[in-house]
């Protein structure tokens, strides 16, 4: 089996000796199969790996399952939980065999179980995971029925029992024989993960409970269970997060780990009391999601060149700025995974650790135990680091130690909450750091935002209508600047749940601190003066980068207007 995987990696050109040895070492240490390690480390995407494996093993590859009708024999004999758990779905059948789509062609045991259930010979075909998930949903069409059935089964008499029903790692697909409220909460979370939601909001109203999912940065209303099940839902979630279910008057925080098949997802839970009951927000972090590579972040060639320069610096400080949820951590993790090597000692201090990076020491901030960013940074300097990542510069002490580290021969990456790149420079001065220290240590500021990417399955190019013309004027774009005078748009389809968008891409503003900018910093120039000078030297603003991505068909005008501010003249 390993020989096949190594041949696939060699053919992809993604295999070097160090990567190979790291993967084989992890296989020995963790007991995980080599293909799972390759996917977890992001060496190949699951789809690229499966395409290559299908070609290597001479299995059929199906790009799309959109027009497939699942054979009745499959839905009749195969439980929905089994299909979801192993991502298997029938695509055709005859009297002796059933063709089954899988995104885990190396897992042969579920296929053997399937052959027993169907009493047919199984012929595997390989397809993308999202296509299989969408087809399972269409075939079983059971989500709303399950929610209704669960609500019908709920009785106030069994609400108190749920406090005793908690496991270390809840498997969302394990809904058979579970208490109705557990099934309901599991289905809410499963639906959220299936729809790629980053947050689940449970908001109580006077007469109902509204479930809302944040998908690609936008909140969408989902089902509204009746008010009578509110306390049961909230209590169940608090039990999962090991929170005090009797305390309803003060805010609480909790954490849980849930499983969905082989994947594990971290859930951070926050509850606050409101006038209609406790409001819950759950942040979902998929541990099995691969770390992005620099090439996948959406940078243009010039931005990539600047980033590659950063990677080879021996010292200095680099800030990534933007509001919460703008993808700062993703960019930093991509940079760290790019520069991580056995010759470099890379250490991070984070709050919290969002993704675990192989070969990098990561430290979790703990305010209660006195391990603050500043205290942790002092300790890091005694660990002989080459590269450090500080989760966030929040105060003068952290800023000073970070700058001191940069001046004494370390490469430091960190984040700030500012609106644009020049604002980060003035923020450091406002915190209390002397201008000459900022000018001599800061090498680059990267501001970023996330815009929704147009769904590739329903993207079309259209002539600008009246609304588009208004947005073009706001962005100061002449219609003749557009490709053939057309604009990209997502029509809305099953794959993007009718939104026209699927996934997000970053837009960037990169400010290298050249001599002219350093002089302005020393003179305590304001952010507008620094921005004007940077633009004169060729800096592309967030809005300009967004416009470029509209012209190339990645996103829409309304998305760029939503996340960017008016540029200075």
C-alpha positions, 0 to 999 in steps of 0.5 A: 500500500505504501509503495502505491502512495509513494509512487503517487507522491513522486508523480505529483512532484510534491515529495522530497526526502525530508517530507518523506522521512517526516511522514514515515516517522509520523506513521510509525509514531502515531500508527496512522496510515500514510495516506491520512498523514499525507492529507493531514499535512496538506502535501496533496489535497484529498481531491488531487490524491484521489484523482491520482490514486484512481488513475494509478489503481485504474478506478473510474473517477467521477467529477460530478454526481449532480445528475446521479440517481441513487439506486433504491436498493442502496437507500433501502438496505444501507442506514443513513448513518453508515453512508454518512460515516464512511462517505459511501453512496450507490451510483448505479446497480444491477442484479449482481453488482452495485457501483459505489462512490467513495472518497476513501478508496484505501478504506476497504473494510466499509466496502466489505460491510456494504457488500454484506448489507446489499448482498451484491458485488461492490464496484468502487468509483472515486469522487470528490467528498463534497459531491458524495455528501451532497448526493447522500443528502439528496438521497436520504432527504431526512434532516428535517424529518429527523428534527421533527421526529426528535421534537415529537419524541422530546418530553419535559420528563427526560430533560434532567437525564441529559446531564449524565449523558456526555462523552469525551468525544461525541460522534455526531453520526452515532444517533441511533439509540441516543436520547432525542435531545442528543440526536437533535443537537448532533443533527444541528452540529452535523448540518453546520459542518456539512454546510461549512459553517464556522459558527453556530448561533442558538438565539432565544426569542420570546416564542421560538429558538432560532438556529443560525449558521455563519457560512463564509462570514455571513449569518444564515437562519436555519430551523427554528425549534419550538420554545419548549425545547430551548432549555433542553438544547442549551443544557445539552450543549453546556454538558458537552462543554463541561459547563455548569448547567445550573448557572444561568445568570453569568456568562460561561465558556466551555470546550468540547471535541466532536467526531464526524467519522474519522475527523475531529472538530474542536468546539468552543462554546460561549453562553451569555444570559439574555432576556429570553434565556441563555444565548449560545455561540459555538465556534467550530474548528476542524482539526483534520482540515489541512494547513493552506500553502502560500500558493493557495491563499490567493496572492498575485505574483507580486504579493507572492514575491514579497512573501517569499522574500519574508521567508528568507529574512534572518530577523525583523518583525512582520505584522498581519492585520485585520479584524477578527475572522479575516484569515490572519491565523491562516496566513501565518500558519501557511507562512510557518509551514513554508519556512519550517525545516529541521535547520530552524527552531520555530516556536509559537505562543498562541491564544488559543492554538487553532491548528497543530503544526508538525515539527513546531513547538506551540505554547498555549497562553493561560492568563489564569496561570500567569502565562501571558503573551509577554511572560511567554515571550520572555521564556521563548527568547531563552529557547534559542528560537530562529522564528517566533510567532506571537498570536497577538500584540495587545499591549506595550509590554508584548510589543516591546519584547517582540521588537527587542526579539526582532532587533536581536536576530529573530524573525517574529510574526504577529497580528494586530487589529487595525483597518489597514497596513499603515494603521499598524505602524501608527498603532505601535506608536500609540501603544507607546513604542518609540518611532526609531524602534518601530522603524528599525525592527518592522519589515512588513505589514500585511493587511487582509480581508476575506471575500466570498469566492463565487461558486465554481459550479454555477458561475456565469459572466453577465452584462452589468445591470443597474445595481452593478453600474452603481457599484462600478461607480462606487469602486471607480471602475469604467465598464470598458475595464472589465473583461469583454464588459462582463461581470462574474456572478454565482447563479445559485445551485445545490452545491452552494445552497443557493447563495452563489458563493462557495468558500472564501479567498483573501485580498491583501495590502502589503506594505514593505517598510522602505527608507521613505516609509521609515523616515515618515515613521520616525517623524511620527507621520499619521496613517494617511501620510504613510498610506499616500507615500506607500501608494506612490511607491506602488502599494496595492490597497485592499480595495484595488486587490479586491477589484483585481479579483473581481476582474479575474472572476474570483469574487463579486463587486458587492463582496469587495464593497462589503469588506473594504473602505474608500481609498484615499485620493 
